[in-house]
Amino acid sequence: MDEIVAILDEDNHVTGSAPRSVMRRDNLRHAATGVLVRNPAGDIYVHRRTETKDVFPACYDFSAGGVIAAGEDPDDAVVRELAEELGISGTDLVKLPEGDYADESTNYHAYLYTCVWDGPVTHQPEEVSWGAWMSPEELVRRLDEWPFVPDTTALLGPYVRSLVDAPSGPA
């Protein structure tokens, strides 16, 4: 069944809705969530998308999330997506600044979050084919070597780089 997605204008007001397949086909502006998952040591969870994903298949990603359904609140959507994609639930989510991303494959307003998770990660087999924890330093190096999704790289890449560039605490 094709989920129904809210369609947004440039000011992020809902102007209508469309089936997800139409939203993808016509690259209609919509809303999505993304959450950067860290462990208590500060590592970031990186995963590889399956080859069957509708956008950016087989690319690496360091954000879990997805399209917000019509009528769904972003704070509810991020909880749903995090549980579906990585099996993570019951963690405190911290909002990050929102952002916008558009290219020839997708066009959306992003509700961004981060969290700390110290439990198991369980991949949704239809969406995630591999995953591992990486230090921010290793992730920044991999951004130049591996095929990462361009939207997460644009939206959360500067945040990850700031973690590497941040001055260390007292010695």
C-alpha positions in Angstrom: 0.0 0.0 0.0 1.3 3.4 -1.0 1.5 5.7 2.1 0.1 9.2 1.8 2.6 12.0 2.3 1.9 15.7 3.0 3.1 18.0 0.3 4.7 21.3 1.4 5.3 24.7 -0.2 8.6 26.6 0.2 7.4 28.0 3.5 6.8 24.5 4.8 3.0 24.8 4.8 1.0 21.8 3.8 -0.6 22.4 0.4 -2.0 18.9 -0.1 -1.1 15.3 -0.1 0.0 12.6 -2.5 0.9 8.9 -2.5 4.6 8.4 -1.8 5.1 7.0 -5.3 3.8 10.2 -6.9 5.9 12.3 -4.4 9.0 10.4 -5.6 8.1 10.4 -9.2 7.4 14.2 -9.4 10.1 15.0 -6.7 7.5 16.9 -4.7 8.5 18.9 -1.6 7.7 17.0 1.6 8.9 16.6 5.2 11.2 14.0 6.6 13.0 13.2 9.8 16.6 12.4 10.5 18.3 11.4 13.8 22.1 11.1 14.4 22.5 8.2 16.9 25.6 8.3 19.2 26.7 5.9 21.9 28.0 7.0 25.3 31.6 7.0 24.0 30.5 9.6 21.3 30.7 7.2 18.3 28.1 7.6 15.6 26.0 4.8 14.1 26.6 4.4 10.4 24.6 2.1 8.2 24.4 1.1 4.5 21.0 1.3 2.8 19.7 -1.7 1.0 19.8 -1.8 -2.8 16.0 -1.7 -2.9 15.6 1.8 -1.3 13.6 4.2 -3.4 16.3 7.0 -3.2 20.1 6.6 -2.7 20.1 2.8 -2.8 23.2 1.0 -1.5 24.7 4.2 -0.1 26.0 4.7 3.4 24.1 6.9 5.8 24.7 8.3 9.3 21.1 9.3 10.0 18.1 7.2 10.7 14.7 8.5 9.6 12.3 8.9 6.8 9.3 10.5 5.2 6.6 12.0 7.5 3.2 10.7 6.6 0.3 13.1 6.0 -1.1 14.3 9.3 1.8 12.9 11.3 3.7 15.1 13.8 7.5 15.2 13.2 8.2 14.3 16.8 6.0 11.2 16.4 7.5 10.4 13.0 11.1 10.4 14.3 10.2 8.0 17.1 8.4 5.7 14.6 11.2 5.8 12.1 14.0 5.2 14.6 12.2 2.2 16.0 11.4 0.8 12.5 14.8 1.4 11.0 17.2 0.6 13.9 15.0 -1.0 16.5 15.8 1.9 18.9 13.0 3.1 21.3 12.7 4.8 24.6 15.6 7.2 24.2 15.6 10.9 24.7 15.7 12.8 21.4 17.3 16.2 21.2 16.3 18.6 18.5 18.9 20.0 16.1 18.3 22.9 13.8 15.9 22.1 10.9 17.1 22.2 7.4 16.1 21.9 3.7 17.5 19.7 1.0 16.7 19.4 -2.7 18.3 17.6 -5.6 17.1 15.7 -8.7 16.0 12.7 -6.4 14.4 14.3 -3.4 13.1 17.7 -2.1 12.2 18.0 1.6 12.2 19.9 4.9 14.2 18.0 7.5 13.3 17.8 11.2 16.7 16.8 12.7 17.5 15.2 16.0 20.3 13.4 17.9 20.2 10.9 20.7 22.5 8.7 22.8 21.8 5.0 22.6 23.5 2.3 24.7 21.5 -0.8 23.6 21.3 -3.2 20.7 20.7 -2.0 17.2 18.3 -4.1 15.1 18.1 -3.4 11.4 15.0 -3.4 9.4 16.0 -5.8 6.7 14.1 -3.9 3.9 16.0 -0.7 4.7 19.4 -1.5 6.3 22.0 -4.0 5.0 24.9 -3.2 7.3 25.8 -1.0 10.3 28.6 -0.2 12.7 29.7 2.5 15.2 32.3 4.9 14.1 34.1 7.7 15.8 33.4 11.2 14.4 37.0 11.3 13.1 36.6 8.0 11.2 33.3 9.1 9.8 34.7 12.3 8.5 37.5 10.4 6.8 34.9 7.9 5.3 32.8 10.8 4.0 35.5 11.3 1.3 35.9 7.6 0.6 32.5 5.9 0.7 29.4 6.7 -1.3 27.3 8.5 1.4 23.8 9.8 0.8 24.1 13.4 -0.2 21.2 14.7 1.9 22.5 13.5 5.3 26.0 14.7 4.3 24.6 18.2 3.5 22.3 18.4 6.5 24.3 16.7 9.3 27.9 16.6 7.9 28.7 20.1 9.2 27.5 19.0 12.7 29.7 15.8 12.6 32.7 17.9 11.4 32.1 20.3 14.3 32.4 17.3 16.7 35.9 16.6 15.3 36.9 20.3 15.2 35.6 21.0 18.7 38.4 21.9 21.2 39.1 19.2 23.8 38.2 19.7 27.4 40.7 20.3 30.1 43.8 18.0 30.1 
